[in-house]
Amino acid sequence: MKLISFNVNGIRAAAKKGLLDSIQELNPDIMGFQETKATEEQVREVLFGLDYYIYAYSAEKLGYSGTAVISKKEALSVQYGIGIPEHDDQGRAITCEFEDFYLLNVYVPNSGNGLVRLPYRKTWDEALLNYIKELEKKKPVVYCGDMNVAHREIDIKNAASNYNKTAGYTQDEIDGMDNYVNAG
């Protein structure tokens, strides 16, 4: 099975730069998109003509965040969000259930300039991990997406000077990613 995850930073802009040709050339079985910045209808318009089932989840705020999944096989079920209202208005998570696994495609919140959203990010990380653990009680979870974290020094330029000062490279965010990894 070929699975691809791609932060498109605007699916309509990505389409103008050859996204559809890339999808056809790469021929994934499943592809997750993050930061679509589009409504469900706009995502469907962009991906129209591809031989895939399309699942899209947009933020209430237009032109902000959003996730989508395309799949050659129809999902048995799809859940939009993680079931917590404070986290589910930004279109950040889609769970597609397939016969042998769940695919969870996520666009993790950025902590923002000055780390103003770090407290929210920490609650998100905890809630998402709990959500994943509940899914895993039923069947394996394939977790993909944009985690918005520089997990190790190799993942960021000037690691020492950015540590605990730059969104995505705080100890809290690193610990959050470690928690996902250590949970299995």
C-alpha positions in Angstrom: 0.0 0.0 0.0 1.3 3.5 -0.9 0.3 6.2 1.6 1.4 9.8 1.1 1.0 12.7 3.4 1.4 16.3 2.2 0.9 19.8 3.7 -0.3 21.6 0.6 -0.5 25.1 2.3 -3.6 25.8 0.3 -5.0 23.0 -2.0 -6.2 25.4 -4.6 -2.8 27.0 -4.9 -1.2 23.6 -5.0 -3.5 22.5 -7.8 -2.3 25.5 -9.9 1.3 24.2 -9.3 0.6 20.7 -10.6 -0.9 18.8 -7.6 -3.2 16.7 -9.8 -0.4 15.6 -12.1 1.7 14.7 -9.1 -1.2 12.6 -7.6 -1.7 10.8 -10.9 2.1 10.2 -11.3 2.6 9.0 -7.7 -0.6 6.9 -7.8 -1.1 6.6 -4.0 -3.7 4.2 -2.5 -4.4 6.8 0.2 -3.2 10.5 0.4 -3.7 12.8 3.3 -3.6 16.6 2.8 -3.1 19.2 5.6 -3.7 22.9 5.6 -6.1 22.7 2.7 -7.4 26.2 3.4 -10.6 25.3 1.6 -14.2 24.2 2.2 -15.3 20.7 1.5 -16.9 21.8 -1.8 -13.7 23.6 -2.9 -11.6 20.5 -2.1 -14.0 18.4 -4.2 -13.8 20.9 -7.1 -10.0 20.8 -7.0 -9.8 17.0 -7.0 -12.7 16.5 -9.4 -11.9 13.9 -12.0 -9.5 11.8 -9.9 -10.6 8.2 -9.4 -10.6 8.5 -5.6 -13.1 8.8 -2.7 -12.7 12.2 -1.3 -13.1 13.2 2.4 -12.6 16.8 3.4 -12.9 18.7 6.6 -12.7 22.5 6.7 -12.4 25.0 9.5 -15.3 27.2 10.5 -13.0 30.1 9.7 -12.8 30.3 5.9 -9.3 29.9 4.3 -7.8 28.4 7.5 -6.3 25.0 8.3 -8.4 22.1 7.0 -7.6 18.5 6.2 -8.6 16.0 3.4 -8.0 12.4 2.5 -8.4 10.6 -0.8 -8.6 6.9 -1.1 -8.9 4.3 -3.8 -11.1 2.2 -1.5 -14.1 3.6 0.2 -13.8 4.1 3.9 -16.1 2.0 6.1 -16.7 5.1 8.2 -15.3 8.6 8.5 -15.1 10.8 11.6 -14.4 14.5 11.3 -12.6 15.8 14.3 -11.7 14.1 17.5 -15.0 14.5 19.3 -14.1 17.5 21.5 -15.8 20.7 20.5 -13.0 23.1 21.4 -10.7 21.2 19.0 -13.2 20.4 16.2 -13.9 23.8 14.7 -10.6 24.0 12.8 -10.9 21.1 10.5 -7.7 19.5 11.9 -8.4 15.8 12.0 -10.1 13.2 9.8 -10.2 9.5 10.7 -11.0 7.0 8.0 -11.8 3.5 9.0 -10.7 0.7 6.7 -11.0 -3.0 7.1 -7.7 -3.5 8.9 -6.8 -0.1 10.3 -7.8 3.5 11.0 -6.1 6.3 9.0 -5.8 9.4 11.1 -4.8 12.5 9.1 -4.0 15.5 11.3 -2.9 19.1 11.0 -1.6 19.8 14.5 -2.0 23.4 15.7 1.0 25.7 15.5 2.0 27.4 18.8 2.2 30.7 17.1 4.4 33.8 17.2 5.6 34.3 20.8 4.3 30.9 21.6 0.9 32.4 22.4 -1.0 29.2 21.5 1.3 26.9 23.3 -1.2 26.2 26.2 -3.8 25.3 23.5 -1.3 23.1 21.7 -0.6 21.2 24.9 -4.3 20.5 25.5 -4.6 19.4 21.8 -1.7 17.0 22.1 -3.1 15.4 25.2 -6.6 15.1 23.7 -5.3 13.7 20.4 -3.2 11.1 22.2 -6.3 10.0 24.2 -8.3 9.8 21.0 -5.6 7.6 19.3 -5.5 5.3 22.3 -9.3 4.8 22.1 -9.0 4.0 18.4 -6.2 1.5 19.0 -8.5 -0.5 21.3 -10.4 -1.4 18.1 -7.7 -1.8 15.5 -4.3 -0.4 14.5 -4.0 3.3 13.7 -1.9 4.8 10.9 -1.2 8.4 12.0 -0.1 10.9 9.4 -0.1 14.6 8.9 1.7 17.8 9.7 2.8 17.4 13.4 4.1 21.0 13.6 7.1 19.9 15.6 10.8 19.8 15.2 11.2 16.7 17.1 15.0 16.5 17.2 17.9 18.9 16.7 18.4 17.7 13.1 14.9 18.9 12.3 15.6 22.6 12.7 18.3 25.1 11.8 20.1 26.7 14.7 18.6 24.3 17.2 20.3 25.8 20.3 19.2 29.4 19.6 15.6 28.3 18.7 15.0 25.9 21.6 12.0 26.9 23.7 11.7 30.2 21.7 10.3 29.0 18.3 6.9 27.4 17.7 7.3 23.7 17.1 10.6 23.5 19.0 9.7 23.9 22.7 10.2 21.1 25.2 6.5 20.9 25.6 6.0 20.1 21.9 8.9 17.7 21.8 7.5 15.9 24.9 4.1 15.8 23.1 5.7 14.1 20.1 7.6 11.8 22.4 4.3 10.8 24.0 2.9 9.8 20.6 6.0 7.8 19.7 6.2 6.1 23.1 2.5 5.2 23.1 3.2 3.0 20.0 
